[in-house]
Amino acid sequence: MANVNQAVGIVIVQHARPVSDEIEKRWSLPHETPQVLIVREGKVVWDASHFNVKAADVEKAVANAESQND
């Protein structure tokens, strides 16, 4: 697992199905595993799943989200 200097939440669906269901409902996204969501100010600003989950892409998306908040 890569190091991330941000708050990170990990949902293990088998142990937290209601949380997964709320994520789907709140952001109108289907559950996929693995899946990364970058949320800023209550909105999903980037997401990826399956083979599109790559550390370099996540890092770039986090950096882009941070620069938009500045």
N, C-alpha and C positions, 0 to 999 in steps of 0.2 A: 504494500500500500504506500502511496506517495504521501509525503508530508504536506499538509495544508495549513496555512496560517490564518484560517478563518473558522468561524463556528461551523461545525459539520454535524448533521443528524443522519444517523443510519437507521433505517427501518428494516427489520427482519420480518417479512410478511407473515411467516409461520408463527411468530410470537406477538405480532402487533397488527392483526388484520384490520381492526377499527381505524388505526392510524393510516394505513394504506388506503382504506376506503375513503377517508376524509381528504387525503391528498388528491385522489381521483376526482372527487366531488368538487373540491375547492378550486382546482385549476383545470377542470375538464380534460384531464389527461388519462389515457389508459395506463394501467399498471404494466410495467415491463421490468424484467430482471436480466441483467443489472440495469440500473437507470440512474442518471444524475440530473438533478434539477438545481439550477442556480436561481435563488429567490432574492429579490431586492424590493424592499418596501411593499411586501405582500404580493408581488407579481413574479411569475416565472419569466426570467429574461433569457434563459438558455436551457435547453435540455438535450439529452442524448441517451440512447439505450443500445443494448446489445454490443455489437462490434464497433459502434461509433463512440463508445466510452473509451477514450484514450487520454492518458494523463496529460500529454502536451496540449490537447484540445481543451481539456478542462481548465488547465492553468491559463491558457489564452483567454478563455471565456470569463474566468474570474477577473483577470486583469482588465478586460474590456468593461465588465460590469463595475469595477471599482473606478475606472476613469470616467464613467458616465455619472457617478455619484459625486465626483469632485466639482 
